């Protein structure tokens, strides 16, 4: 079994070698953000870079950010104990581009890390894209060789991320792991998507 320390270091080393600045986890209580009680996502310490309030000191960054989700927009409390994938505290691994690269590089890097460095079987993986993101779907086909049956188009907020009512936002693409047909649940976008068979392990947000 791969340890948490090994997962964290493999991820950070991979993106550091790809020119990303390794950034330490910020405090759980935001220092300059009155809109949040706790840091709830890896992008929170970089919010000022995405909104244009500050100039990023590097074009790329990677981090393992400690997060708490116990209220507000991202509240997982009601699901803790009922599923195998919801926690109030976790570390969110992230790679961030501040105008440096976009869909091609992000998707290729994610796929390489997941299938080569972590050694996950591509046959047990599938991906989702926002319903009209033809560009991301085409990139996934090129990178993975997947057919349309393993590149699922999803409408609505599950595959479209927004910081708030206004501001940075964009379509998402996600990677899911299939635990196998012995576990109840269906693929994303299906009536049985809330089961435990298919679990999201990666999310790329294309802010624009």
Secondary structure as UniProt FT lines:
FT   HELIX           4..17
FT   TURN            18..19
FT   STRAND          21..23
FT   TURN            34..35
FT   TURN            42..43
FT   HELIX           44..46
FT   HELIX           47..51
FT   STRAND          60..68
FT   HELIX           77..79
FT   TURN            81..82
FT   STRAND          89..97
FT   HELIX           103..112
FT   HELIX           113..117
FT   HELIX           122..124
FT   STRAND          125..130
FT   TURN            131..132
FT   HELIX           134..144
FT   HELIX           148..150
FT   STRAND          151..154
FT   HELIX           157..159
FT   STRAND          160..162
FT   STRAND          169..178
FT   TURN            181..182
FT   TURN            188..189
FT   TURN            191..194
FT   STRAND          198..205
//
